[in-house]
C-alpha cells in the first residue's frame, strides 16, 4: 500500500478456544488482545455457530474496557471461513456467505464464526463488513486438480491470507507489481503451505491438512499403501487416524512435543534423533519448493518464507530456515518475513476497499 490512510478497522480472528481482536488505524496497530475461552464457557453450545452471540459479547466488552467506541470504526473485518472455492480478494459479508457458513459449512472450523460476528457488529453502526483471502481461496489451474484417482480431486485449502500478504510484501520490496512476478511462497506454522504464484495468481498449493511436508503436528503426505494398511489394521478408529494425520502427526509423533523451542533445546543438548527429525522437516519443505519451481517452469523471481515458523527467535528459527535456504537458493533469491501478519493483512484488505485501491468482491456460493 503506497499511500497512508487513517481508516480505523476492527479485526476479528476466532480460534477454537480464543478470540483474537485488533484495532488498526491505517497500518498502525493500536490495540491487540487474545480473549481466552474456557471449555465450560463453550460446552453449552451444541453447534459451533451457536457461539457467535457469545463471541460478539466478549468482543464488545473488551472494546468497552479499553475505551473504544463502535462509532469509531470505519469497517469490521473477519478472518473468513472455509467457504466454497473462491478467488482471492476482499469480500463483502453478505447473506449468501452467512447462510452457507451457518447451514452447510464445507468444514466445521472456528474461522467460520468470523463473518457472522463481524457482520453483526458492523450492523450496529451501519458500517461495511468484510472477509479477506480466506482458507478456501482457489486459483489452481485445471491440471493441478488431478490427483491420480477420478474420485479424488486436489483442492486448494491453504494459509491463503498469510501467503498472499507475504507475496504482496515481497513484490513491494522488489519494486514490481505482484501481478508481474512469479514466486514460491511458504507459510511455516502448525501447518505448512507451499504455493506457486504466477503473475498474481496462486496456481498451485499443497493442502496443508493432508499433503506436502510434515509439520509440528501434521503428518503431511504419507506412503499410501502403508497408510491404507494402518487404516484397516483394526488398531485405530477413524477419529484416531484423523488425529494421527492432523494434530498428532509430524514432530509430536516422533519426539513427543509440538513445541519447536523444546526441539531446539534437545538439539543443543546433543540429541541426534531430534536433529534428524528437524532436518527432515526442512528437507521435505525444500523438496516441495523444488516441485513448485517446476510448476513455474523454473521462472522464479523469488522464494518467500513467512509465518511464526520463520521466526528469528526460537521456534523454527534461523538455523531451521538456513537448512531450507541451502537447498533452494539455487532456484531464486530467498526472502524471509518472520512472524504472523495475518491481523494486519485483514485490516489492509479492508483499507484497500475503503480507499478505492481495490474493488470489493461479492460472494456467491
C-alpha positions as CSV (number, residue, x, y, z in Angstrom):
1,X,0.0,0.0,0.0
2,X,1.7,3.2,-1.2
3,X,-0.4,5.8,0.4
4,X,-1.2,6.4,4.1
5,X,-4.8,6.2,5.3
6,X,-6.3,6.7,8.7
7,X,-9.3,4.4,8.4
8,X,-10.0,2.7,11.8
9,X,-10.6,-1.0,11.4
10,X,-11.7,-3.7,13.9
11,X,-10.2,-7.1,13.1
12,X,-11.7,-10.3,14.4
13,X,-10.0,-13.7,14.3
14,X,-11.7,-16.6,16.2
15,X,-9.9,-19.7,17.3
16,X,-11.3,-22.9,18.7
17,X,-10.8,-21.7,22.3
18,X,-10.0,-18.0,21.8
19,X,-11.0,-14.8,20.0
20,X,-8.2,-12.5,18.8
21,X,-9.1,-8.9,18.1
22,X,-7.0,-6.0,16.8
23,X,-7.7,-2.3,16.2
24,X,-5.8,-0.7,13.3
25,X,-5.6,2.9,12.3
26,X,-4.2,2.7,8.8
27,X,-1.2,0.4,9.0
28,X,-0.6,1.0,12.7
29,X,-2.0,-1.5,15.2
30,X,-3.4,0.5,18.2
31,X,-4.6,-2.5,20.2
32,X,-4.4,-6.2,20.3
33,X,-5.9,-8.8,22.6
34,X,-6.5,-12.5,22.6
35,X,-9.5,-13.4,24.7
36,X,-9.4,-17.0,26.1
37,X,-12.5,-19.1,26.5
38,X,-12.8,-22.0,28.9
39,X,-14.2,-25.3,27.9
40,X,-17.0,-24.7,30.4
41,X,-18.0,-21.5,28.6
42,X,-18.1,-23.2,25.2
43,X,-19.5,-26.6,26.0
44,X,-23.0,-25.2,26.5
45,X,-23.2,-24.5,22.7
46,X,-24.3,-27.6,20.7
47,X,-23.1,-26.3,17.4
48,X,-20.1,-24.1,16.6
49,X,-22.2,-21.4,15.0
50,X,-24.3,-21.2,18.2
51,X,-21.3,-19.5,19.8
52,X,-21.5,-16.3,17.7
53,X,-23.6,-14.2,20.2
54,X,-21.2,-15.1,23.0
55,X,-18.2,-14.3,20.9
56,X,-19.8,-11.0,19.9
57,X,-20.4,-10.0,23.5
58,X,-16.9,-10.7,24.7
59,X,-15.5,-8.6,21.9
60,X,-17.8,-5.7,22.7
61,X,-16.9,-6.0,26.4
62,X,-13.2,-5.9,25.7
63,X,-13.5,-2.9,23.4
64,X,-15.5,-1.0,26.1
65,X,-13.0,-1.9,28.8
66,X,-10.2,-0.5,26.6
67,X,-12.1,2.7,25.8
68,X,-13.0,2.0,22.2
69,X,-16.4,3.1,20.9
70,X,-18.0,1.2,18.0
71,X,-18.8,4.5,16.3
72,X,-15.0,5.0,15.8
73,X,-14.7,2.2,13.3
74,X,-14.9,2.6,9.5
75,X,-15.2,-1.1,8.9
76,X,-15.2,-4.5,10.6
77,X,-13.2,-7.4,9.1
78,X,-13.2,-11.1,9.9
79,X,-10.8,-13.9,9.3
80,X,-13.1,-15.5,6.9
81,X,-14.2,-19.1,6.8
82,X,-14.0,-22.4,4.9
83,X,-16.4,-21.4,2.1
84,X,-16.9,-22.9,-1.3
85,X,-13.8,-22.3,-3.6
86,X,-13.4,-18.6,-4.4
87,X,-11.0,-16.1,-6.0
88,X,-8.5,-14.2,-3.9
89,X,-9.6,-10.8,-2.7
90,X,-11.7,-8.9,-0.1
91,X,-15.4,-9.8,0.0
92,X,-18.4,-8.0,1.4
93,X,-20.0,-10.2,4.0
94,X,-23.5,-11.0,2.6
95,X,-26.4,-13.2,3.3
96,X,-25.3,-15.9,0.8
97,X,-22.0,-16.2,2.7
98,X,-23.6,-16.2,6.2
99,X,-26.2,-18.8,5.1
100,X,-23.6,-21.2,3.8
101,X,-21.4,-20.9,6.9
102,X,-24.5,-21.5,9.2
103,X,-26.4,-24.1,7.2
104,X,-24.0,-26.1,5.1
105,X,-20.3,-25.4,6.1
106,X,-17.8,-27.1,3.9
107,X,-15.8,-27.9,7.1
108,X,-16.6,-27.1,10.7
109,X,-14.0,-24.6,11.8
110,X,-13.7,-21.7,14.2
111,X,-12.9,-19.3,11.5
112,X,-16.5,-19.8,10.2
113,X,-17.6,-17.7,13.1
114,X,-15.7,-14.6,12.0
115,X,-18.0,-13.5,9.2
116,X,-21.1,-13.8,11.3
117,X,-19.6,-11.9,14.3
118,X,-18.1,-9.2,12.1
119,X,-21.4,-8.7,10.3
120,X,-23.5,-8.5,13.5
121,X,-21.1,-5.9,15.0
122,X,-21.0,-3.9,11.7
123,X,-24.8,-3.8,11.6
124,X,-24.9,-1.9,14.9
125,X,-23.1,1.1,13.4
126,X,-24.2,0.6,9.7
127,X,-20.6,0.0,8.7
128,X,-19.3,-2.3,5.9
129,X,-18.0,-5.7,7.0
130,X,-15.5,-7.9,5.0
131,X,-13.5,-11.1,4.9
132,X,-10.1,-11.2,3.2
133,X,-8.4,-14.1,1.4
134,X,-10.0,-17.0,3.4
135,X,-8.6,-20.5,3.6
136,X,-10.8,-21.5,0.6
137,X,-9.1,-19.2,-1.9
138,X,-8.8,-21.3,-5.1
139,X,-6.8,-20.1,-8.2
140,X,-5.5,-23.5,-9.2
141,X,-5.2,-24.4,-12.8
142,X,-7.2,-27.5,-14.0
143,X,-4.0,-29.6,-14.4
144,X,-3.2,-29.0,-10.7
145,X,-6.5,-30.5,-9.6
146,X,-5.8,-34.0,-11.0
147,X,-4.9,-36.4,-8.1
148,X,-4.4,-39.8,-9.7
149,X,-7.9,-41.1,-8.8
150,X,-11.0,-39.6,-10.5
151,X,-12.9,-40.0,-7.2
152,X,-10.5,-37.6,-5.5
153,X,-9.8,-34.0,-6.7
154,X,-7.0,-31.9,-5.3
155,X,-8.4,-28.9,-3.6
156,X,-6.9,-25.5,-2.7
157,X,-7.1,-25.2,1.1
158,X,-4.2,-23.2,2.5
159,X,-2.9,-20.3,4.6
160,X,-4.0,-18.1,1.8
161,X,-4.2,-14.8,3.9
162,X,-0.6,-15.2,5.0
163,X,0.7,-16.4,1.6
164,X,-1.0,-13.5,-0.3
165,X,0.2,-10.9,2.2
166,X,3.8,-12.1,2.1
167,X,3.7,-12.1,-1.7
168,X,2.4,-8.5,-1.8
169,X,5.1,-7.5,0.7
170,X,7.8,-9.2,-1.4
171,X,6.6,-7.5,-4.5
172,X,6.7,-4.1,-2.8
173,X,10.3,-4.7,-1.6
174,X,11.3,-5.9,-5.1
175,X,9.7,-2.8,-6.6
176,X,7.4,-4.6,-9.1
177,X,3.7,-5.3,-9.1
178,X,2.7,-8.6,-7.7
179,X,0.9,-9.3,-11.0
180,X,4.2,-9.2,-12.8
181,X,6.1,-11.7,-10.7
182,X,6.5,-15.4,-10.3
183,X,7.1,-16.5,-6.7
184,X,7.1,-19.6,-4.4
185,X,5.6,-18.6,-1.1
186,X,5.8,-20.7,2.1
187,X,3.9,-20.3,5.3
188,X,5.5,-22.1,8.3
189,X,3.3,-22.7,11.3
190,X,1.4,-25.5,12.9
191,X,0.6,-26.4,9.3
192,X,2.7,-25.7,6.3
193,X,1.5,-24.3,3.0
194,X,3.9,-24.1,0.0
195,X,2.4,-22.3,-3.0
196,X,3.3,-21.2,-6.6
197,X,2.3,-17.7,-7.6
198,X,2.2,-16.8,-11.3
199,X,1.5,-13.2,-12.3
200,X,-0.7,-12.5,-9.2
201,X,-2.5,-15.9,-9.0
202,X,-1.8,-18.8,-6.7
203,X,-1.9,-21.5,-9.3
204,X,-0.9,-24.5,-7.1
205,X,-0.6,-25.2,-3.4
206,X,-0.4,-28.2,-1.1
207,X,-3.4,-29.0,1.1
208,X,-1.8,-28.2,4.4
209,X,-4.1,-30.8,6.2
210,X,-3.0,-33.8,4.1
211,X,-0.3,-33.0,1.6
212,X,3.3,-31.7,1.4
213,X,5.9,-31.7,4.2
214,X,5.2,-32.8,7.8
215,X,5.0,-30.1,10.4
216,X,5.0,-29.7,14.2
217,X,1.7,-31.6,14.5
218,X,0.7,-32.8,11.0
219,X,1.9,-35.8,9.1
220,X,1.9,-34.3,5.6
221,X,1.8,-36.6,2.7
222,X,2.4,-40.3,3.6
223,X,3.2,-43.5,1.7
224,X,-0.3,-44.5,0.6
225,X,0.0,-48.3,0.8
226,X,1.3,-48.2,4.4
227,X,-1.5,-45.7,5.4
228,X,-4.2,-48.0,3.9
229,X,-2.8,-50.9,5.9
230,X,-2.9,-48.8,9.1
231,X,-6.5,-47.8,8.5
232,X,-7.6,-51.4,8.1
233,X,-5.5,-52.9,10.8
234,X,-8.3,-52.8,13.4
235,X,-5.9,-51.0,15.8
236,X,-7.3,-47.5,15.2
237,X,-10.7,-45.8,14.9
238,X,-11.5,-43.3,12.2
239,X,-11.0,-40.4,14.6
240,X,-7.7,-41.8,15.8
241,X,-6.4,-42.0,12.2
242,X,-7.6,-38.4,11.6
243,X,-5.8,-37.3,14.7
244,X,-2.6,-39.1,13.5
245,X,-2.7,-37.1,10.3
246,X,-3.7,-33.7,11.8
247,X,-2.9,-32.9,15.4
248,X,-0.8,-35.8,16.5
249,X,1.5,-36.3,13.5
250,X,4.8,-34.8,12.4
251,X,7.2,-33.7,15.1
252,X,5.0,-34.5,18.0
253,X,4.6,-38.1,16.8
254,X,8.4,-38.6,16.6
255,X,9.6,-36.6,19.6
256,X,6.5,-36.2,21.9
257,X,6.4,-32.5,21.6
258,X,5.0,-30.0,19.1
259,X,7.0,-27.2,20.7
260,X,9.9,-26.4,18.4
261,X,11.6,-24.5,21.2
262,X,11.8,-27.8,23.1
263,X,13.1,-29.5,19.9
264,X,15.9,-26.9,19.6
265,X,16.8,-27.4,23.2
266,X,17.1,-31.1,22.6
267,X,19.3,-30.5,19.6
268,X,21.5,-28.1,21.6
269,X,21.9,-30.8,24.2
270,X,23.2,-33.2,21.6
271,X,20.0,-35.2,20.8
272,X,20.8,-36.6,17.4
273,X,17.3,-38.1,16.9
274,X,15.7,-34.6,17.4
275,X,18.2,-33.1,14.9
276,X,17.4,-35.8,12.3
277,X,13.7,-35.2,12.5
278,X,14.0,-31.4,12.5
279,X,16.3,-31.6,9.5
280,X,13.9,-34.0,7.8
281,X,11.1,-31.4,8.0
282,X,13.4,-28.8,6.4
283,X,14.4,-31.4,3.8
284,X,10.7,-32.1,2.9
285,X,9.9,-28.4,2.7
286,X,12.8,-27.8,0.3
287,X,11.6,-30.8,-1.8
288,X,8.2,-29.2,-2.1
289,X,9.7,-25.9,-3.0
290,X,11.5,-27.7,-5.8
291,X,8.2,-29.1,-7.0
292,X,6.7,-25.7,-7.2
293,X,9.6,-24.5,-9.2
294,X,8.6,-27.0,-11.9
295,X,5.1,-25.6,-11.8
296,X,6.5,-22.2,-12.7
297,X,8.8,-23.9,-15.3
298,X,11.9,-22.7,-13.5
299,X,11.0,-19.0,-14.0
300,X,11.0,-17.9,-10.3
301,X,11.7,-14.3,-9.3
302,X,11.9,-15.1,-5.5
303,X,11.2,-17.6,-2.8
304,X,9.3,-16.1,0.2
305,X,9.2,-17.7,3.7
306,X,6.8,-16.4,6.3
307,X,4.8,-17.3,9.4
308,X,5.7,-17.8,13.0
309,X,7.8,-20.8,11.9
310,X,10.1,-18.4,10.1
311,X,10.8,-16.5,13.3
312,X,14.4,-15.4,14.1
313,X,14.0,-16.0,17.9
314,X,13.4,-19.7,18.7
315,X,10.6,-21.6,17.1
316,X,11.9,-22.8,13.7
317,X,14.4,-20.0,13.8
318,X,17.5,-19.0,11.7
319,X,19.1,-22.5,11.8
320,X,16.0,-24.2,10.5
321,X,15.4,-21.6,7.8
322,X,19.1,-21.9,6.8
323,X,18.6,-25.6,6.2
324,X,15.9,-24.8,3.8
325,X,17.7,-22.0,2.1
326,X,20.9,-24.0,1.4
327,X,18.8,-26.5,-0.6
328,X,16.7,-24.0,-2.6
329,X,18.8,-20.8,-3.0
330,X,20.0,-22.0,-6.5
331,X,16.3,-21.6,-7.7
332,X,15.9,-18.0,-6.8
333,X,16.7,-15.4,-4.1
334,X,15.1,-16.2,-0.7
335,X,13.3,-13.6,1.3
336,X,12.3,-14.3,4.9
337,X,9.5,-12.4,6.7
338,X,9.3,-13.8,10.2
339,X,6.2,-13.8,12.3
340,X,2.5,-13.7,11.5
341,X,1.0,-10.6,10.0
342,X,-2.5,-12.0,9.4
343,X,-4.3,-9.4,11.5
344,X,-2.6,-6.6,9.6
345,X,-3.3,-8.3,6.3
346,X,-7.0,-8.4,7.2
347,X,-7.0,-4.7,8.1
348,X,-5.1,-3.8,4.9
349,X,-7.6,-5.8,2.8
350,X,-10.5,-3.6,4.2
351,X,-8.5,-0.4,3.8
352,X,-7.7,-1.2,0.1
353,X,-11.5,-1.3,-0.4
354,X,-12.3,1.8,1.6
355,X,-9.6,3.8,-0.2
356,X,-10.7,2.7,-3.7
357,X,-7.4,0.9,-4.4
358,X,-9.2,-2.4,-4.9
359,X,-12.8,-3.3,-5.8
360,X,-14.7,-5.5,-3.3
361,X,-15.9,-8.9,-4.4
362,X,-19.4,-10.2,-3.9
363,X,-19.7,-13.8,-2.7
364,X,-22.0,-16.3,-4.5
365,X,-21.9,-19.8,-3.0
